[in-house]
Amino acid sequence: MKILANDGLSAKAITLLEQNDFEVITTKVAQEQVGNYINKNEIDILLVRSATKAGKELIENCPTLKAIGRGGIGLDNIDVEYAISKGITVFNTPEASVNAVAELAIAHLLSGARYLHDANRNMPLEGDTQFNQLKKVYSNGLEIKDKTLGIIGFGKIGKAVAKKALGLGMKVIATGNKNESAPVEIEFYNNQKIAIPVDIMSMEELLPQADFISIHVPAQNDYLLTQNEFKKMKHGVGMINCSRGELINEVDLIDYLENKQISFAGLDVFQDEPTPAVQLLMHPDISLTPHIGGSTIETQEKISLELANQIITLFK
């Protein structure tokens, strides 16, 4: 069987697939030529990340396709329903990037709480001439120990963020379908484990309690957080979004940052990627990364191997 890994695949994964009699092609094909390439080369399996899209038209015009695999959690760039209706198997890698996204969310939390993002902008420019003034400005940071982190969305990534926050001494609360206490198991480097309960509640209950909020839900039909939700939050709350840019009304976010109702935001995702609004990019109270939550050296390897193992399970 032939596999087109159009957005790349690790050497270990390629070797594993070839050992199981799959032919792996890693030629990078332009989006508008993917369908033609699949048909010309009689590709059986298409593997993509976020760069390549597998919409209805491509699926309709590629009768040799038996499976489409997405390296990552979301399936936004695949017409899943139509693919399944054509008998094509669709799969993703829900485990591989969990830790990477969770670590980045915590990194943005710490960066915002201690003004690291802004200090790293201004120290190269003024550190040699305005050192004492900058020291005064950045000495008003917050410690996150004993603060409350509210996690909106308590799936795999939400739970991973909770574990790291609990390890840093924070209280964690999270959203869920019913009010309950859910144990979160933290595993340490020496295989010791400890379970700590996390209170689950509605978003309505969570918003006024949290000192910091981190979002970990899939794409929605509308904004999840707008001025209606912001006004229910604590004054000076910190906001982290490493999930989907469309979840936050960015115009409202800027307004609440300007009036200091929200003290800082950490954003890895944006409504208008790959051209985020300049008001966000230039704002001194926003810690920024270019949608790299699931992108680390370790994650790339894990994603590739997870894709390879799923293919072997499906077709061998």
Buried (B, 14 or more C-beta within 10 A) or exposed (E): BBBBBBBBBBEEBBEBBEEBEBEBBBEEBEEEEBBEBBBEBEBBBBBBBBEBBBBEEBBEEBEBBBBBBBBBBBBBBBBBEBBEEEEBBBBBBBEBBBBBBBBBBBBBBBBBBBBBBBBEEBBEEEEEEBEEEBEEEBEEEBEBEEBBBBBBBBBBBBBBBBBBBBEBEBBBBBBBEEEEEBEBEBEEEEEEEEEBEBBBBEBEBBBEBBBBBBBBBEEEEEBBBBBEBBEBBBEEBBBBBBBBBBBBBBEBBBBBBEEEBBBBBBBBBBBEEEEBBEBBEEBEBBBBBEBBBBBBEEBBBBBBBBBBBBBBEEBE
